[in-house]
């Protein structure tokens, strides 16, 4: 079944929901302002972590967005568009449709390197016509990477029919394809912004792509534009490809057919809608790593937790293995414990999450575990709804609030960011999860796409 192009009034196509009033703790905002000022004076090794935390917090704080505007103005003035802080800030301001970003984009695009791939990625999320002449000029340059990224922005902004993009696609070498996947297409996967005109060029790139995780990113962007061919190809390869590859392609086909996003949630913009049954394939570390958009050597478990969030039962054995050793020792074990306790009756892992949040030997794991504890909620997975008393819920929320308040003073910036997000969610009575894939990538790993 072909993917339907999202309608103009689809909720996901509206301007992002941004906090107009401050929802973050005042102390946390002051801490991040201090860190931001220090980073502008001298570039530290931890810049990516700070930039990622600011990217995760900015949607909930007008003050942090204003701080990002000032930081971006300073970096553009210096010509420092290769900085991690710049990459995070320019993307976040553009994705949030902040009008103050337009003059900054114009200045950055006029630089010799067009501001780098982060600037061209940010241009994809702005519909301001002031950028049109510069993007058209950059699309005509002889530098294939710059030309392709600029033309991608033009297609996404509906200023081009995609014909030039299709002609440029065969010229893209593997190193540039890797860069574009991370810097241009992963951000587009998070939105239904891609138009159908992008599909032909992405077909060419997929034909040359050997890494299955990057293939999936290209396929998801094309599918969001209404292209049915990625799902058809994945289904075919899951049945007729080499035996060793069929399991991986079956999971790719499930991801495309189910319409789930990277957090396992079905936004109703995919090919098959919610409720598509997953294959019986049991994931392994090697298989899951191949399905990540990161290099396979990173052993990134993103796809496993995508399955877990979508409540795919075959993900359970691998998560059970991750939580075998106690106390919970790393991020994968914490996430596995969250899903096992929530969906598979492992209530014995609830206290383990609290222990990790209160006293983990890895300081950077405490805020992560706190977010998991908040998302788990108070009600045991095997209990009836009526059996969950208000006293139990209040006790759980009180414990979460106590740990979060303590972590606001942590030396670790990631802990401060997670604590601020948890307290914001409690204050706003927001039932949505805190430990989203987007937040994990930004805060915990410093991946700024």
Backbone torsions as a table, in degrees:
resi	resn	phi	psi	omega
1	UNK	NA	127.5	-175.1
2	UNK	-70.5	147.1	176.6
3	UNK	-71.7	136.3	178.2
4	UNK	-87.8	133.0	177.4
5	UNK	-65.5	134.0	-178.8
6	UNK	-61.2	139.4	178.1
7	UNK	-74.5	158.6	-176.0
8	UNK	-61.4	-29.2	-177.8
9	UNK	-94.9	11.0	177.3
10	UNK	-62.2	137.2	-176.6
11	UNK	-54.1	-34.5	-177.3
12	UNK	-70.6	-15.2	-179.3
13	UNK	-93.9	-6.8	178.3
14	UNK	-75.5	168.7	176.6
15	UNK	-57.9	143.3	-178.4
16	UNK	-60.8	147.0	178.2
17	UNK	-74.1	116.4	-179.0
18	UNK	-120.3	143.8	177.8
19	UNK	-71.1	128.1	175.5
20	UNK	-90.5	-28.1	174.8
21	UNK	-107.0	157.0	-178.7
22	UNK	-69.0	126.3	178.7
23	UNK	-115.4	-4.6	-178.4
24	UNK	-99.0	151.4	179.0
25	UNK	-57.4	135.5	-177.9
26	UNK	-59.8	-41.3	179.2
27	UNK	-63.3	-39.1	178.4
28	UNK	-64.8	-42.2	178.8
29	UNK	-62.1	-42.6	179.5
30	UNK	-63.5	-39.5	179.4
31	UNK	-62.8	-45.0	-178.8
32	UNK	-70.7	-31.3	174.9
33	UNK	-63.5	-42.9	178.0
34	UNK	-62.2	-45.0	-179.8
35	UNK	-63.7	-38.2	-179.8
36	UNK	-65.2	-43.5	177.9
37	UNK	-61.8	-40.4	-180.0
38	UNK	-65.5	-39.7	-179.9
39	UNK	-66.4	-35.9	178.1
40	UNK	-67.6	-29.6	178.3
41	UNK	-76.8	-38.0	-177.4
42	UNK	-152.0	127.4	-176.6
43	UNK	-74.1	117.4	178.2
44	UNK	-94.5	169.1	177.0
45	UNK	-68.2	-24.8	-176.0
46	UNK	-91.2	17.5	-175.4
47	UNK	-59.4	-39.2	-177.6
48	UNK	-62.2	-39.0	179.8
49	UNK	-66.6	-42.3	177.3
50	UNK	-63.9	-45.7	-179.3
51	UNK	-61.0	-41.8	178.9
52	UNK	-64.7	-41.2	178.6
53	UNK	-63.0	-43.0	178.4
54	UNK	-63.1	-37.8	178.7
55	UNK	-64.1	-38.3	-179.9
56	UNK	-73.3	-32.5	-175.8
57	UNK	-87.6	-25.9	-172.1
58	UNK	-54.5	-40.1	-179.2
59	UNK	-60.1	-19.3	-176.0
60	UNK	-104.1	5.4	-174.5
61	UNK	-146.4	109.0	173.9
62	UNK	-59.3	-33.0	-179.0
63	UNK	-66.7	-42.0	178.2
64	UNK	-67.2	-38.3	177.0
65	UNK	-62.0	-40.0	177.7
66	UNK	-65.2	-37.3	177.0
67	UNK	-65.0	-38.0	177.6
68	UNK	-66.6	-36.2	176.4
69	UNK	-61.2	-47.5	-179.0
70	UNK	-63.7	-40.7	179.1
71	UNK	-65.2	-41.1	179.8
72	UNK	-66.0	-39.9	176.5
73	UNK	-58.1	-43.1	-179.8
74	UNK	-66.9	-42.8	-178.4
75	UNK	-69.2	-38.4	176.9
76	UNK	-65.0	-40.6	178.3
77	UNK	-60.0	-38.1	179.3
78	UNK	-80.2	-13.2	-173.8
79	UNK	75.2	24.2	-175.6
80	UNK	-95.4	52.2	-177.8
81	UNK	-79.0	-0.1	175.0
82	UNK	-90.2	-0.9	-179.5
83	UNK	-75.3	145.7	178.5
84	UNK	-63.4	-36.2	178.8
85	UNK	-62.7	-40.2	178.0
86	UNK	-63.4	-45.6	-178.3
87	UNK	-57.9	-44.5	-179.7
88	UNK	-67.7	-44.5	-174.4
89	UNK	-68.3	-45.5	-175.8
90	UNK	-66.9	-36.2	177.1
91	UNK	-67.2	-47.7	-176.4
92	UNK	-63.5	-42.5	-179.3
93	UNK	-66.8	-37.2	179.7
94	UNK	-71.7	-43.7	179.5
95	UNK	-64.2	-29.0	178.8
96	UNK	-86.6	4.1	176.8
97	UNK	59.8	36.4	178.2
98	UNK	-77.7	119.6	-176.0
99	UNK	-63.8	-22.5	-179.3
100	UNK	-68.5	-12.7	-177.7
101	UNK	-81.7	-18.7	-173.9
102	UNK	-60.1	-53.0	178.5
103	UNK	-61.2	-30.1	177.7
104	UNK	-69.5	-41.5	176.2
105	UNK	-62.8	-42.9	-179.5
106	UNK	-60.3	-44.9	179.9
107	UNK	-65.5	-45.1	-178.7
108	UNK	-65.0	-40.2	-179.9
109	UNK	-65.8	-23.0	-179.3
110	UNK	-82.4	-5.8	178.7
111	UNK	-71.4	165.5	-176.6
112	UNK	-60.2	-36.3	-179.9
113	UNK	-97.9	14.5	179.8
114	UNK	59.5	22.9	179.3
115	UNK	80.1	4.3	179.7
116	UNK	79.9	176.0	-175.4
117	UNK	-66.8	-26.9	178.6
118	UNK	-64.2	-39.8	179.4
119	UNK	-66.8	-43.3	180.0
120	UNK	-67.6	-33.5	174.3
121	UNK	-64.4	-44.6	179.8
122	UNK	-61.9	-34.7	-180.0
123	UNK	-63.4	-26.3	178.2
124	UNK	-62.2	-26.8	-173.4
125	UNK	-100.2	6.7	177.0
126	UNK	-114.8	132.8	177.5
127	UNK	-100.2	9.0	-176.6
128	UNK	-65.5	125.7	-177.7
129	UNK	-67.8	-13.2	179.3
130	UNK	-63.6	-22.8	-179.1
131	UNK	-85.3	-12.0	-173.0
132	UNK	-56.1	-50.8	-177.9
133	UNK	-62.0	-40.6	-178.4
134	UNK	-67.3	-42.0	179.5
135	UNK	-65.9	-37.4	177.2
136	UNK	-63.8	-40.8	178.4
137	UNK	-65.6	-42.9	-179.4
138	UNK	-68.0	-33.2	179.0
139	UNK	-65.6	-21.3	-178.9
140	UNK	-94.1	0.8	-178.9
141	UNK	-69.3	161.4	-179.8
142	UNK	-82.4	-13.1	178.8
143	UNK	-76.9	112.4	-169.1
144	UNK	-61.9	-40.3	-178.1
145	UNK	-66.6	-47.9	179.0
146	UNK	-62.2	-44.0	-178.8
147	UNK	-61.1	-45.6	-178.1
148	UNK	-66.3	-43.6	-179.1
149	UNK	-65.2	-41.1	179.0
150	UNK	-65.9	-40.4	179.2
151	UNK	-69.3	-33.4	174.3
152	UNK	-59.8	-44.5	177.5
153	UNK	-60.5	-40.5	179.8
154	UNK	-65.0	-40.3	179.0
155	UNK	-66.4	-45.7	-179.9
156	UNK	-62.6	-35.4	179.3
157	UNK	-81.5	3.5	178.9
158	UNK	62.4	39.3	176.8
159	UNK	-109.7	2.2	-179.0
160	UNK	-149.3	152.7	-178.0
161	UNK	-90.1	2.5	176.5
162	UNK	88.1	-4.3	-177.8
163	UNK	-65.6	-44.6	178.3
164	UNK	-64.1	-39.0	180.0
165	UNK	-61.1	-40.2	178.4
166	UNK	-65.4	-37.2	179.1
167	UNK	-71.0	-31.4	-179.4
168	UNK	-77.0	-27.9	-172.1
169	UNK	-54.4	-43.7	-179.4
170	UNK	-65.7	-16.9	-178.8
171	UNK	-83.8	-9.0	-174.8
172	UNK	-81.5	118.8	179.1
173	UNK	-83.6	170.5	-170.8
174	UNK	-60.5	-43.2	-177.9
175	UNK	-60.1	-39.6	178.7
176	UNK	-71.8	-33.2	178.7
177	UNK	-65.4	-37.4	177.6
178	UNK	-65.0	-45.0	178.9
179	UNK	-60.9	-45.0	-178.2
180	UNK	-66.8	-36.7	-179.4
181	UNK	-59.9	-47.0	-177.6
182	UNK	-73.8	-47.5	-169.7
183	UNK	-85.4	-28.2	-174.7
184	UNK	-110.4	-48.7	-169.0
185	UNK	-88.0	-33.0	176.2
186	UNK	-59.7	-43.8	175.1
187	UNK	-60.1	-35.3	-179.8
188	UNK	-71.1	-26.2	178.1
189	UNK	-61.8	-30.2	-176.2
190	UNK	-75.9	-8.2	-178.5
191	UNK	-132.5	160.0	174.2
192	UNK	-90.7	31.1	-171.4
193	UNK	-76.5	-22.4	-175.5
194	UNK	-65.5	129.7	178.5
195	UNK	-86.5	167.5	-178.0
196	UNK	-64.9	-26.1	-177.2
197	UNK	-64.5	-15.2	-178.3
198	UNK	-81.9	-14.9	-171.2
199	UNK	-61.2	-40.7	-175.6
200	UNK	-65.0	-41.2	178.9
201	UNK	-67.4	-39.4	-179.9
202	UNK	-67.8	-29.8	174.3
203	UNK	-61.3	-43.1	178.9
204	UNK	-62.7	-44.2	179.6
205	UNK	-65.0	-38.7	179.6
206	UNK	-66.2	-35.3	179.6
207	UNK	-61.9	-29.8	-179.2
208	UNK	-93.7	-9.9	-172.9
209	UNK	-84.9	126.1	-179.5
210	UNK	-99.7	-18.9	-179.0
211	UNK	-88.2	120.5	-170.8
212	UNK	-66.6	-34.7	179.1
213	UNK	-65.6	-40.9	177.1
214	UNK	-70.5	-35.7	175.1
215	UNK	-57.6	-42.3	-178.8
216	UNK	-64.4	-39.7	177.5
217	UNK	-60.2	-48.4	179.5
218	UNK	-61.5	-38.2	-179.9
219	UNK	-67.0	-41.3	-178.3
220	UNK	-66.0	-39.4	177.9
221	UNK	-63.9	-45.7	179.2
222	UNK	-61.5	-41.8	-178.2
223	UNK	-65.2	-36.8	178.1
224	UNK	-64.7	-21.7	175.6
225	UNK	-88.1	0.1	177.0
226	UNK	99.8	13.3	-178.7
227	UNK	-87.2	119.0	-178.7
228	UNK	-84.3	-10.6	-171.7
229	UNK	-66.8	-33.9	179.4
230	UNK	-60.5	-43.8	179.6
231	UNK	-64.9	-42.9	179.1
232	UNK	-59.7	-42.9	-179.2
233	UNK	-66.6	-43.1	-179.7
234	UNK	-63.3	-42.5	177.5
235	UNK	-61.4	-43.2	-178.5
236	UNK	-63.3	-44.9	-178.1
237	UNK	-70.3	-26.0	177.7
238	UNK	-71.6	-15.6	-178.2
239	UNK	-108.5	-30.9	-171.6
240	UNK	-120.6	-5.6	-179.5
241	UNK	-74.9	-177.2	176.0
242	UNK	-57.7	144.1	-176.5
243	UNK	-54.6	-39.4	-176.9
244	UNK	-67.1	-23.3	-176.7
245	UNK	-99.3	-11.2	-173.8
246	UNK	-62.7	-38.1	-179.2
247	UNK	-61.8	-44.2	-179.8
248	UNK	-64.6	-43.3	-179.4
249	UNK	-67.7	-30.8	177.0
250	UNK	-64.0	-38.7	178.2
251	UNK	-71.1	-36.6	175.2
252	UNK	-61.8	-44.8	179.7
253	UNK	-62.8	-40.1	177.0
254	UNK	-61.2	-45.8	-178.3
255	UNK	-59.5	-41.3	-179.8
256	UNK	-73.7	-41.5	-176.1
257	UNK	-72.0	-33.7	-176.9
258	UNK	-74.3	-22.7	-178.3
259	UNK	74.0	12.1	-180.0
260	UNK	-73.4	149.5	174.7
261	UNK	-89.2	-169.0	-175.1
262	UNK	-69.1	-12.6	175.4
263	UNK	-101.3	13.9	178.1
264	UNK	75.5	12.9	-178.7
265	UNK	-100.2	137.4	179.7
266	UNK	-89.1	110.3	179.8
267	UNK	-87.0	5.5	179.4
268	UNK	63.6	30.4	173.6
269	UNK	-120.9	7.0	-179.4
270	UNK	-90.9	-170.7	-172.4
271	UNK	-78.5	-39.8	-171.7
272	UNK	-110.0	-7.3	-177.3
273	UNK	76.3	-179.6	-177.7
274	UNK	-73.5	159.9	173.0
275	UNK	91.2	4.8	177.2
276	UNK	-72.2	122.6	-176.3
277	UNK	-67.6	136.9	178.5
278	UNK	-77.0	161.6	175.6
279	UNK	-71.1	167.1	179.1
280	UNK	-80.4	1.6	-177.9
281	UNK	-54.8	126.6	175.3
282	UNK	-92.2	119.8	-177.1
283	UNK	-68.9	151.4	173.6
284	UNK	-125.3	168.7	179.7
285	UNK	-58.4	-44.1	-178.4
286	UNK	-65.4	-42.0	-178.1
287	UNK	-66.7	-45.7	-179.3
288	UNK	-65.2	-39.9	179.6
289	UNK	-61.6	-35.3	178.6
290	UNK	-67.4	-24.4	-176.7
291	UNK	-92.9	4.3	176.8
292	UNK	-89.5	151.0	175.4
293	UNK	-77.9	-9.0	174.9
294	UNK	-83.9	163.7	177.1
295	UNK	-57.1	142.1	-176.9
296	UNK	-58.2	-30.0	-179.5
297	UNK	-64.5	-20.0	179.2
298	UNK	-72.0	-16.8	-177.5
299	UNK	53.9	44.2	179.8
300	UNK	-74.3	128.8	-174.9
301	UNK	-98.2	19.4	-176.6
302	UNK	-52.4	-45.4	-175.0
303	UNK	-67.0	-34.3	176.9
304	UNK	-59.4	-45.2	-176.8
305	UNK	-77.5	-18.9	169.3
306	UNK	-66.1	-43.4	176.7
307	UNK	-64.7	-43.7	-178.4
308	UNK	-63.5	-41.2	179.8
309	UNK	-64.7	-32.1	177.1
310	UNK	-83.9	5.6	177.6
311	UNK	61.7	41.9	175.5
312	UNK	-81.3	120.0	-171.6
313	UNK	-66.1	-30.1	-176.6
314	UNK	-68.9	-10.0	177.6
315	UNK	-78.9	-15.3	-172.4
316	UNK	-61.3	-48.6	-176.3
317	UNK	-56.2	-40.8	-179.9
318	UNK	-66.5	-37.7	178.3
319	UNK	-70.4	-35.5	176.2
320	UNK	-60.1	-40.6	179.1
321	UNK	-65.3	-34.7	-179.3
322	UNK	-68.4	-27.1	-176.2
323	UNK	-104.1	12.8	-176.9
324	UNK	-66.7	-42.9	-179.7
325	UNK	-87.9	129.4	179.4
326	UNK	-121.1	147.9	2.0
327	UNK	-70.6	164.2	-179.2
328	UNK	-59.1	126.2	-166.4
329	UNK	-103.3	-18.3	-177.2
330	UNK	-152.8	-179.7	-176.1
331	UNK	-63.2	-38.4	179.9
332	UNK	-64.0	-40.0	178.9
333	UNK	-65.8	-39.5	179.5
334	UNK	-64.8	-46.1	179.9
335	UNK	-64.9	-40.8	178.2
336	UNK	-61.7	-41.7	179.6
337	UNK	-62.4	-39.1	178.0
338	UNK	-58.1	-50.5	-175.9
339	UNK	-72.9	-35.3	178.2
340	UNK	-66.3	-40.7	178.6
341	UNK	-70.3	-37.7	-177.0
342	UNK	-73.2	-41.2	-168.5
343	UNK	-116.0	-12.7	-171.3
344	UNK	-128.2	21.0	172.6
345	UNK	72.0	14.0	-179.2
346	UNK	-87.3	66.6	-179.0
347	UNK	-67.7	-16.3	177.0
348	UNK	-66.9	-16.4	179.9
349	UNK	-87.2	-11.2	177.9
350	UNK	-58.5	-53.2	178.9
351	UNK	-62.9	-26.3	178.5
352	UNK	-67.1	-35.8	176.3
353	UNK	-65.9	-39.9	178.9
354	UNK	-67.4	-39.0	177.1
355	UNK	-60.7	-43.9	179.6
356	UNK	-63.1	-39.5	-179.6
357	UNK	-69.5	-32.5	-176.1
358	UNK	-88.0	-37.3	-168.2
359	UNK	-146.6	27.8	177.6
360	UNK	-60.0	140.0	177.0
361	UNK	-67.4	-24.1	174.0
362	UNK	-90.7	103.6	-174.6
363	UNK	-56.8	-37.7	-177.4
364	UNK	-71.0	-7.9	179.1
365	UNK	-88.3	-16.5	-172.0
366	UNK	-66.2	-47.7	179.3
367	UNK	-64.8	-37.2	177.6
368	UNK	-61.0	-45.9	179.0
369	UNK	-67.3	-34.4	176.6
370	UNK	-60.8	-44.6	179.1
371	UNK	-62.4	-39.8	177.2
372	UNK	-64.6	-41.1	179.3
373	UNK	-62.8	-41.9	177.7
374	UNK	-63.2	-45.2	-178.6
375	UNK	-66.0	-30.5	-179.1
376	UNK	-65.6	-35.9	-179.9
377	UNK	79.0	-176.9	-172.0
378	UNK	-93.4	-25.3	-170.7
379	UNK	-81.3	122.3	175.5
380	UNK	-58.0	145.8	-174.0
381	UNK	-64.8	-28.7	-177.6
382	UNK	-92.4	-2.5	-175.0
383	UNK	-90.1	150.1	174.6
384	UNK	-72.4	154.6	-177.6
385	UNK	-59.3	-37.8	-176.8
386	UNK	-66.5	-26.2	-176.3
387	UNK	-78.1	-11.7	-178.7
388	UNK	-88.2	104.4	-175.4
389	UNK	-80.8	158.5	176.3
390	UNK	-63.0	-29.0	179.3
391	UNK	-65.4	-40.6	178.1
392	UNK	-64.2	-44.5	179.4
393	UNK	-62.7	-43.5	-179.7
394	UNK	-64.4	-37.2	178.0
395	UNK	-64.6	-42.5	178.3
396	UNK	-63.4	-48.5	-178.9
397	UNK	-63.2	-35.9	178.4
398	UNK	-65.5	-41.9	178.7
399	UNK	-64.8	-43.1	178.3
400	UNK	-61.3	-44.3	-179.0
401	UNK	-64.6	-39.3	179.6
402	UNK	-62.2	-46.6	-179.6
403	UNK	-65.9	-42.0	-179.3
404	UNK	-62.6	-42.2	179.7
405	UNK	-62.2	-39.4	177.1
406	UNK	-65.0	-42.9	-175.7
407	UNK	-71.5	-15.2	175.1
408	UNK	-61.3	-23.3	178.3
409	UNK	-97.7	9.3	-178.4
410	UNK	-66.1	148.9	174.4
411	UNK	-72.1	-22.4	-178.7
412	UNK	-83.6	120.9	-176.7
413	UNK	-64.6	-33.4	178.3
414	UNK	-61.6	-42.3	177.4
415	UNK	-60.7	-41.7	179.8
416	UNK	-63.3	-41.9	-179.5
417	UNK	-64.6	-46.8	179.2
418	UNK	-62.4	-42.1	179.8
419	UNK	-62.4	-41.6	179.5
420	UNK	-63.9	-40.2	179.3
421	UNK	-67.7	-38.6	179.2
422	UNK	-65.9	-46.1	179.7
423	UNK	-64.7	-36.7	176.6
424	UNK	-62.5	-45.2	-179.7
425	UNK	-62.3	-40.8	177.5
426	UNK	-65.2	-43.9	-178.1
427	UNK	-62.7	-40.8	-177.8
428	UNK	-87.1	-1.9	-175.3
429	UNK	53.7	42.9	-176.9
430	UNK	-89.3	115.5	-176.7
431	UNK	-79.5	-8.5	-177.6
432	UNK	-67.2	149.0	-178.5
433	UNK	-65.1	148.8	174.9
434	UNK	-89.4	-37.5	-175.6
435	UNK	-84.8	64.3	177.2
436	UNK	-84.2	161.0	178.8
437	UNK	-60.6	-38.4	178.7
438	UNK	-60.3	-48.2	-179.6
439	UNK	-66.6	-38.8	178.7
440	UNK	-60.7	-46.6	-178.5
441	UNK	-63.3	-42.6	-177.0
442	UNK	-72.4	-53.6	-171.4
443	UNK	-78.6	-50.4	-170.5
444	UNK	-80.4	-36.6	-174.1
445	UNK	-107.2	-16.1	-178.1
446	UNK	69.9	29.1	175.3
447	UNK	-89.7	118.0	-163.8
448	UNK	-102.9	7.6	-177.5
449	UNK	-61.4	NA	NA
